[in-house]
Amino acid sequence: MRGSSRRSGLPPLIVGLCVLAVSSGHAEDEEGTAPPVAFVNVAAEAGVAVPHVWGSKDTQRYIVEVKGSGLGFIDFDRDGWLDVDLTNGVRFGETYTPETAPVSHLLRNNRDGTFSDVTAHAGVGRTGWGTGVAVGDFDNDGWDDLFCTYWGHNVLFRNNGDGTFSDASVAAGLHGERVRWGSGSTFLDHDRDGDLDLFVANFIELDTETVKTPLDPDPCLWKGLPIVCGPRGLPAGSNIFYRNEGDGTFTDVSEEAGVLAPGPRYSITPVSYDFDNDGWPDVYVAVDSMPSMLFRNNHDGTFSEIGVPAWAAYNEDARPQAGMGLAVGDYNVDGWLDIFKTHFQDDTPVLFRALGDGTFADETGPAGMGDLSEHVSWGTAFMDYDNDGWKDLFYVTGHVYQDPRKDDVDSLYSPRVVLRNLGNGRFANVSAELGPGVSERRSSRGSAYGDYDNDGDVDVLVLNVNDPPSLLRNDGGNANNWILLKLIGTTCNRSAIGARVRVVTGRHAQIDEVHSGGSVMSQSDLRLHFGLGEAAVVDTIEVRWPTTGKTESFAGEKANQILTIREGSGIVDRRGPAGTGDPDPSVTGDQKTGRAAAPGPP
């Protein structure tokens, strides 16, 4: 039954992480108002309208053609501005030349609202079924690298620090001889030794020579409609866990680490985060048509899969659902990171509230999400779009099968969904109020979230199947105050993945972590964004670094700044929003243009 939570009870308070949460001026019911915000698709004028190719536009024969792919934000040149990595695919039966083959793309942020395509110079243009993106500095040289999954062979692009990348897949031990369908991936330091390990989700063992197609005499059916077969009925993939050896190479330790114990599953999107607040990174995996998985870190190099006993594998009705995308965030500011998971049509997304004792409660109904079953939902994030201090939810949608009740292909297209956090455990669907960037209909898959124009509010990058991407600029979200934090590790991994941050204004305390992967097979901004409402000063910023577990605290920082915090050195850079107001007197770099100076290697 969807109307009430199966489980109840308040989580115990953890000293240094949890405080009594109050509204901080937030409206506590559906009648509350927020500053006017609109999302506008500026992809064309920004230069990100790169053609996306993914299977047939008309008659798909195989499930890979409908599953789609992700994309990512990465600051590859360390200038403080988000660049864009776009995946791409191919079409069955097409013959390509080097000049006509679709490739993945890297777009450099010009710091004026536009992007330039630097794919050829960067050396990252690849042809094939590119499915997912994760970002992390695997070799701790101070430059973020790209890991890209494929139906085929995955690719690790090592950032050379000069605007180019090198294919390090073979040298690092990540190429693999088998053809696999890699989906999402996530970097994490599972053993807290200071370098990034890698969890790779694999979806299906797809054999196009044997699988039935919709054109066969006895096809697979959905609502009486011939469709591509899968995932049910096809062999599931096995996830892989790679340990970083600290010398530029990885070792497959999947079996000894325990990630094979649940058996093969239709895994799509993993994300690493510390679900039980013990200081060690765990992994949650959204799984299609099977129970989702929660791998608890045992602190000894191994994991235990506890999805079922943690009440995080099934929904409240004990159904596994078709897990697609993942968001992790503390929506009720109780000091525990919660889970939002997107699903297939005729089912709702699910909101798992962390109870603080290692278990979760399905709060989908009580949170006001029980009727969100119309669309197939994909990439998602907790994001404070209006900077009121409460994490909202954004997700994209797109159908994979044409609705048998409709005759036109437009039935594949559907709008985005935005759920405003009311600050009382409930969300309101405000999608119709947020402009054309939300209401436009596309068949979307991956989505990435970050402040690409450094103006203090979170923007959204969306992959649309066989259409150019959407770049949804947030107009008006910065009417409230905010703080944006870039973390640089020294003892821990340089990307600071796994670092936990607590931001306090009055008695309102927010937490977040630096995450790799998530959404649907996508990478969002590694910087952490916090809305502050009307608070002009941040009382306390606390950073818990992942290798040592040590906490650094900073008090009395002004709102509306981009702060760079280096482990052991404190705040090493302060900047105002790009192009607005006067820069902080302590800012380094090009103050006239708002350009961030690239920091030197840690």
C-alpha positions in Angstrom: 0.0 0.0 0.0 1.4 3.4 -1.1 -0.2 5.7 1.4 1.9 5.3 4.5 5.4 4.4 5.6 6.0 0.9 6.7 8.6 2.0 9.1 8.8 4.9 11.5 11.0 6.4 14.2 13.5 9.1 14.3 17.2 8.4 13.8 19.6 8.9 16.7 21.5 12.1 16.7 25.2 11.9 15.8 27.4 14.5 17.4 28.9 16.8 14.8 26.5 15.7 12.1 23.0 16.1 13.2 21.2 19.1 14.7 17.6 19.9 15.2 16.3 21.0 11.9 14.0 24.0 11.6 12.5 25.7 8.5 14.9 28.7 8.3 12.1 30.7 6.9 10.9 28.0 4.5 7.3 27.6 3.8 5.9 24.6 5.6 3.0 23.7 3.4 1.8 23.6 -0.2 0.7 27.2 0.1 4.2 28.4 0.5 5.8 30.6 -2.1 9.3 30.7 -3.6 11.2 33.2 -5.7 10.3 32.9 -9.3 12.6 30.5 -11.1 12.6 29.4 -14.8 14.7 26.8 -16.6 15.5 27.9 -20.1 17.1 25.6 -22.7 20.1 27.5 -24.0 21.9 24.6 -25.7 21.8 26.1 -29.2 23.2 29.5 -28.3 25.7 28.0 -25.8 27.2 25.7 -28.5 26.2 22.4 -26.9 23.7 21.3 -29.6 25.8 18.4 -30.7 23.9 15.7 -32.6 23.3 12.6 -30.6 23.1 9.2 -32.4 21.7 6.2 -30.7 20.4 3.2 -32.7 17.5 3.5 -35.1 15.1 6.4 -34.9 12.2 4.3 -36.2 12.3 0.6 -35.6 14.6 -0.6 -32.8 15.5 -4.2 -32.8 17.7 -4.6 -29.6 17.4 -3.2 -26.0 20.6 -1.3 -26.3 18.9 1.0 -28.8 16.3 2.1 -26.3 18.4 2.2 -23.1 20.3 5.3 -23.9 23.3 6.8 -22.2 24.6 9.4 -19.7 26.8 12.5 -19.9 28.9 14.5 -17.5 30.3 17.8 -16.1 34.1 17.9 -15.6 36.4 20.8 -15.0 39.2 19.2 -17.1 41.4 22.3 -17.3 41.0 23.4 -13.7 39.9 26.9 -14.5 37.0 26.7 -12.1 34.3 26.4 -14.8 32.4 23.3 -15.7 33.1 21.6 -19.1 30.9 19.1 -20.7 31.5 15.4 -21.8 28.8 14.0 -24.1 28.5 10.3 -24.9 27.4 9.1 -28.4 26.4 5.8 -30.0 26.0 4.3 -33.5 23.3 2.7 -35.6 23.1 -0.9 -36.5 23.8 -1.6 -40.2 25.5 1.8 -40.8 28.9 2.0 -42.4 31.0 4.9 -41.2 34.2 6.6 -42.4 36.5 8.4 -40.0 34.9 11.7 -41.2 31.2 10.6 -40.7 31.4 8.3 -37.6 29.6 9.7 -34.6 31.9 10.3 -31.6 31.8 11.3 -28.0 32.5 15.0 -27.5 34.3 17.2 -25.0 33.2 20.9 -24.8 35.3 23.5 -23.1 33.5 26.2 -21.1 34.4 29.6 -22.6 33.4 31.3 -19.4 30.9 33.6 -21.2 27.9 31.2 -21.4 29.2 29.4 -24.4 31.3 26.2 -25.1 33.8 25.2 -27.7 34.2 21.7 -29.1 37.7 20.6 -28.2 37.2 16.9 -28.9 39.8 16.5 -31.6 42.5 18.4 -29.7 41.7 16.6 -26.4 41.8 13.1 -28.1 38.6 11.8 -26.5 36.5 11.3 -29.6 35.5 7.6 -29.7 33.0 5.8 -31.8 30.9 3.1 -30.3 28.1 2.5 -27.8 29.3 5.0 -25.1 26.9 4.5 -22.2 28.3 6.2 -19.0 30.6 8.8 -17.5 32.4 9.0 -14.2 35.0 11.6 -13.1 37.9 11.2 -10.6 41.6 11.8 -10.3 42.7 8.1 -10.3 46.4 8.8 -10.3 46.4 11.7 -7.9 48.2 14.1 -10.2 45.8 17.0 -9.5 43.9 16.6 -12.8 40.5 14.9 -13.0 40.3 11.9 -15.4 37.4 10.5 -17.3 36.1 6.9 -17.1 33.7 6.0 -19.9 31.6 2.8 -20.0 30.6 1.2 -23.3 28.7 -1.7 -24.7 32.1 -3.1 -25.8 35.2 -2.1 -23.9 35.4 0.6 -21.3 37.9 3.5 -21.7 39.9 5.3 -19.1 41.0 8.7 -20.3 44.0 10.1 -18.4 44.1 13.8 -18.1 47.5 15.0 -19.2 47.1 18.5 -17.7 47.6 20.3 -21.0 44.2 20.1 -22.5 44.7 16.6 -23.8 43.9 13.0 -22.6 45.6 9.7 -23.2 43.9 6.3 -23.4 45.2 4.6 -20.3 42.7 1.7 -20.4 45.1 -1.1 -21.3 48.0 0.2 -19.2 45.7 0.6 -16.1 44.2 -2.9 -16.5 40.7 -1.6 -17.3 40.3 -2.5 -20.9 39.0 -6.1 -20.5 39.0 -8.7 -23.2 35.3 -9.6 -22.9 32.6 -7.6 -24.6 30.4 -6.3 -21.7 27.6 -3.8 -21.4 29.0 -1.4 -19.0 26.4 1.0 -17.6 27.1 3.3 -14.7 30.3 3.5 -12.6 31.5 5.3 -9.5 35.0 6.1 -8.1 35.5 5.6 -4.4 38.3 5.0 -1.9 36.9 1.9 -0.4 40.0 1.1 1.7 40.8 4.7 2.6 44.4 4.5 1.4 44.2 7.8 -0.5 43.6 6.6 -4.0 40.4 6.0 -6.0 39.1 2.5 -6.6 36.4 1.9 -9.2 33.0 0.1 -9.1 31.6 -0.7 -12.6 28.0 -1.8 -13.1 27.3 -4.2 -16.0 23.7 -4.4 -17.4 23.1 -7.4 -19.7 25.0 -10.0 -21.6 23.6 -9.0 -25.0 24.0 -11.3 -28.0 22.4 -9.8 -31.0 22.8 -13.0 -33.0 20.4 -15.0 -30.7 18.0 -12.5 -29.1 14.5 -12.1 -30.6 13.5 -8.8 -32.3 10.1 -7.1 -32.8 10.2 -8.3 -36.4 10.3 -12.0 -35.4 7.1 -14.1 -35.7 7.0 -14.6 -31.9 8.3 -11.2 -30.5 8.4 -10.0 -27.0 5.3 -7.9 -26.1 4.4 -5.0 -23.9 0.7 -4.1 -23.6 0.2 -6.1 -26.8 2.9 -4.1 -28.7 5.9 -5.9 -30.2 9.0 -4.6 -28.5 12.7 -5.2 -28.1 13.4 -8.1 -25.7 14.9 -7.5 -22.2 16.0 -7.1 -19.6 13.9 -10.0 -18.3 14.7 -13.2 -20.1 18.2 -12.1 -21.0 21.3 -13.0 -19.0 22.2 -10.4 -16.4 25.7 -8.8 -16.1 28.1 -9.1 -13.2 29.4 -6.0 -11.6 33.2 -5.4 -11.3 35.2 -3.9 -8.5 38.7 -2.6 -9.3 41.3 -1.9 -6.6 43.7 1.0 -7.3 47.2 -0.3 -6.7 48.6 3.3 -6.4 50.9 2.9 -9.3 48.5 3.8 -12.1 47.1 0.3 -12.4 44.0 -1.5 -11.1 43.3 -5.1 -10.1 39.9 -6.8 -10.5 39.1 -7.9 -6.9 35.4 -8.4 -7.5 35.2 -11.8 -5.9 37.3 -11.1 -2.8 35.6 -7.8 -2.3 32.2 -9.5 -2.2 30.5 -7.6 -5.0 29.7 -10.9 -6.9 27.9 -12.4 -3.9 24.4 -11.3 -4.9 24.8 -12.9 -8.3 24.3 -11.3 -11.7 21.7 -8.5 -11.9 20.5 -5.9 -14.3 22.6 -3.1 -12.8 22.3 0.4 -14.2 23.5 3.1 -11.9 25.8 2.9 -8.9 26.8 5.7 -6.5 29.2 5.6 -3.6 28.4 7.3 -0.4 28.5 6.8 3.4 25.0 5.6 4.2 25.6 4.7 7.8 27.8 7.7 8.8 30.7 5.5 9.9 33.3 7.3 7.7 33.7 4.5 5.1 32.2 4.7 1.6 29.4 2.2 0.7 27.8 1.6 -2.7 24.2 1.6 -3.7 23.1 0.2 -7.1 19.9 0.9 -8.9 18.9 -2.4 -10.6 16.4 -2.9 -13.4 13.6 -5.5 -12.8 15.4 -7.0 -9.8 16.1 -6.0 -6.2 18.5 -3.0 -5.9 21.6 -3.5 -3.9 23.3 -1.8 -1.0 27.0 -2.8 -0.4 28.0 -2.0 3.1 31.8 -1.4 3.6 33.2 -3.8 6.1 36.4 -1.7 6.7 38.6 -4.6 5.6 38.5 -4.3 1.8 35.3 -6.2 1.5 31.6 -5.4 1.2 28.4 -7.1 2.4 25.2 -6.7 0.3 22.5 -5.8 2.7 19.8 -4.3 0.5 17.0 -6.5 1.8 17.6 -6.3 5.5 18.2 -2.5 5.2 14.8 -2.2 3.5 16.4 -0.6 0.4 16.0 -3.4 -2.2 12.3 -3.3 -2.7 9.5 -0.7 -2.4 7.0 -0.7 0.3 4.9 -3.3 -1.6 7.8 -5.7 -1.6 8.3 -5.3 -5.4 11.8 -4.9 -6.9 10.8 -2.2 -9.5 12.8 -1.2 -12.5 15.5 1.0 -11.0 17.1 3.5 -13.4 18.5 6.6 -11.8 19.8 7.5 -8.3 20.0 10.7 -6.2 21.5 10.8 -2.8 20.9 13.7 -0.4 19.6 14.7 3.0 16.2 16.1 2.1 14.9 16.4 5.7 18.2 17.8 7.1 18.5 15.2 9.9 22.1 14.4 9.2 21.5 11.2 7.2 21.7 10.8 3.4 18.5 9.6 1.8 18.0 7.8 -1.5 15.7 8.8 -4.5 15.4 6.1 -7.2 13.7 6.5 -10.6 11.7 3.8 -12.3 9.7 2.6 -15.3 6.3 3.7 -16.5 3.3 2.6 -14.4 5.4 2.7 -11.3 6.4 5.6 -9.1 9.9 6.7 -8.2 10.8 5.7 -4.6 12.0 7.9 -1.8 14.0 5.9 0.9 14.4 7.9 4.1 17.4 6.9 6.1 16.3 6.1 9.7 19.8 6.3 11.3 20.0 2.7 12.3 21.2 1.3 9.0 17.7 0.9 7.6 15.4 2.9 5.4 11.7 3.6 5.2 9.8 4.0 1.9 8.4 7.5 2.2 7.1 7.8 -1.4 3.4 8.2 -0.4 3.8 10.4 2.7 6.2 12.7 0.7 3.5 13.3 -1.9 5.0 11.3 -4.8 2.4 8.4 -4.9 0.9 9.5 -8.3 4.1 10.0 -10.3 3.7 6.9 -12.5 2.9 8.4 -15.9 6.4 8.4 -17.4 9.6 6.3 -17.6 12.0 8.3 -15.3 15.8 8.4 -15.7 18.5 10.8 -14.6 17.9 12.6 -11.3 19.4 14.6 -8.5 18.7 16.3 -5.2 19.3 19.9 -6.0 18.2 23.1 -4.3 17.0 24.9 -7.4 15.7 28.0 -5.5 18.5 28.2 -2.8 16.1 28.1 0.1 18.2 25.6 2.0 16.1 22.5 1.3 17.1 19.9 -1.4 14.5 19.6 -4.1 14.3 16.9 -6.7 14.7 17.1 -10.4 14.4 14.2 -12.8 14.1 13.6 -16.6 11.8 11.3 -18.4 11.5 9.5 -21.8 9.5 6.6 -23.0 11.3 3.6 -24.5 8.3 2.0 -26.3 5.7 3.9 -28.3 2.4 4.0 -26.4 0.1 1.5 -28.1 -2.8 3.9 -27.4 -1.2 6.5 -29.6 -0.3 6.5 -33.3 2.6 9.0 -33.4 6.2 8.7 -32.4 5.7 11.8 -30.2 4.4 9.4 -27.6 8.1 8.7 -26.8 8.6 12.2 -25.6 7.7 13.5 -22.2 8.5 16.5 -19.9 10.9 16.9 -17.0 9.7 16.8 -13.4 10.6 19.1 -10.5 9.5 18.4 -7.0 9.9 21.3 -4.5 10.9 20.4 -1.0 8.4 22.0 1.4 10.5 21.5 4.4 8.0 19.3 6.2 8.8 15.9 4.7 6.6 16.6 1.7 7.3 17.7 -1.9 5.1 19.6 -4.3 5.1 19.0 -8.1 6.0 22.5 -9.5 7.0 21.3 -13.0 4.4 23.4 -14.7 5.7 26.6 -13.0 9.3 26.4 -14.0 9.4 27.4 -17.6 9.9 25.8 -21.1 13.1 24.0 -20.1 11.1 21.8 -17.8 7.9 21.5 -19.9 9.7 20.7 -23.2 9.1 17.1 -24.3 12.0 14.9 -25.2 13.1 11.3 -24.8 15.7 11.9 -22.2 18.1 9.6 -20.4 21.2 10.9 -18.6 21.3 14.2 -16.7 24.1 16.1 -14.9 23.7 18.9 -12.4 26.0 21.9 -11.7 26.5 25.6 -11.9 28.0 25.9 -15.3 27.9 29.7 -15.4 29.0 30.2 -11.8 26.1 32.5 -11.0 25.1 30.7 -7.8 22.3 28.5 -8.9 22.2 24.9 -10.2 21.8 24.3 -13.9 20.9 21.0 -15.6 22.5 19.2 -18.6 20.2 16.6 -20.3 21.0 13.9 -22.9 18.1 13.4 -25.3 18.1 10.3 -27.4 18.6 11.0 -31.1 18.3 14.7 -30.4 20.7 17.4 -29.3 21.2 17.7 -25.6 19.4 20.3 -23.5 21.3 22.8 -21.3 18.8 24.1 -18.8 20.0 27.4 -17.4 18.5 28.3 -14.0 17.2 31.8 -14.2 16.2 33.2 -10.8 17.5 30.5 -8.5 20.2 32.9 -7.1 17.6 35.3 -5.7 18.3 33.5 -2.4 21.8 33.2 -1.0 24.2 30.3 -1.6 27.7 28.9 -1.1 29.7 26.7 -3.5 32.6 24.6 -2.3 35.4 23.1 -4.3 37.5 20.5 -2.2 41.0 19.5 -3.0 42.5 16.5 -1.2 46.1 16.1 -0.3 46.3 13.1 2.0 43.0 11.8 0.6 42.3 11.5 -3.2 42.8 14.8 -5.0 39.2 14.9 -6.2 38.1 14.6 -2.5 35.5 12.0 -3.5 33.9 10.8 -0.3 34.5 14.0 1.7 31.6 14.9 3.9 30.6 18.6 4.3 28.2 20.1 6.9 27.0 23.7 6.5 25.2 25.4 9.4 23.2 28.6 9.3 21.4 29.2 12.6 19.9 25.9 13.6 19.6 24.7 10.0 22.3 22.2 9.2 22.8 20.6 5.8 25.2 17.8 4.8 26.4 16.5 1.5 29.3 14.4 0.1 31.5 14.7 -3.0 30.1 11.9 -5.3 31.3 10.2 -8.4 28.6 8.9 -10.7 24.9 8.8 -10.0 21.9 10.2 -11.8 21.6 7.8 -14.7 25.1 6.7 -15.8 26.2 10.4 -15.5 28.6 12.7 -13.6 27.5 15.9 -11.9 29.6 18.8 -10.6 32.1 17.6 -8.0 31.7 20.9 -6.2 29.1 21.0 -3.5 26.3 23.6 -3.7 24.3 24.7 -0.7 21.3 27.1 -0.8 21.3 29.4 2.3 17.9 31.1 2.0 18.1 34.6 3.5 21.3 33.8 5.6 24.0 36.3 4.6 26.7 34.5 6.6 27.5 30.8 7.0 28.0 30.1 10.7 30.0 27.0 10.2 31.5 24.9 7.4 32.8 21.5 8.5 34.7 19.2 6.1 35.5 15.6 7.1 38.2 14.3 4.9 37.8 10.7 3.8 41.2 9.1 4.4 42.1 10.4 7.8 38.6 11.1 9.0 39.8 14.5 10.3 37.5 17.4 10.3 38.4 21.0 9.5 36.0 23.8 10.5 35.5 27.4 9.1 33.3 30.0 10.6 31.7 33.3 9.5 32.1 32.9 5.7 30.0 35.4 3.7 27.3 33.9 1.5 27.4 34.0 -2.3 31.0 32.8 -2.7 32.8 30.0 -4.4 35.3 28.7 -1.9 38.2 26.4 -2.6 39.3 24.3 0.4 42.5 22.4 0.3 43.0 19.6 2.9 45.4 20.8 5.6 45.6 24.3 4.2 42.1 25.6 4.7 40.4 28.0 2.3 42.9 28.9 -0.4 40.6 30.8 -2.7 37.4 33.0 -2.4 35.4 34.2 -5.4 32.1 36.0 -5.9 29.7 34.9 -8.7 31.1 35.4 -12.2 30.4 38.7 -13.7 28.3 40.0 -10.8 29.2 42.4 -8.0 32.6 43.1 -6.6 35.0 40.3 -6.0 36.2 39.5 -2.5 39.4 41.4 -1.8 41.1 38.2 -1.0 40.4 36.6 -4.4 43.3 35.5 -6.5 43.3 35.2 -10.3 41.7 37.4 -12.9 39.2 39.4 -10.9 38.1 41.6 -13.8 36.8 38.7 -15.8 35.8 36.5 -13.0 38.0 33.8 -14.3 39.4 31.3 -11.8 43.1 30.8 -11.8 44.0 27.1 -12.2 45.5 25.9 -8.9 48.9 24.3 -9.0 49.2 20.6 -8.4 48.6 19.6 -4.8 
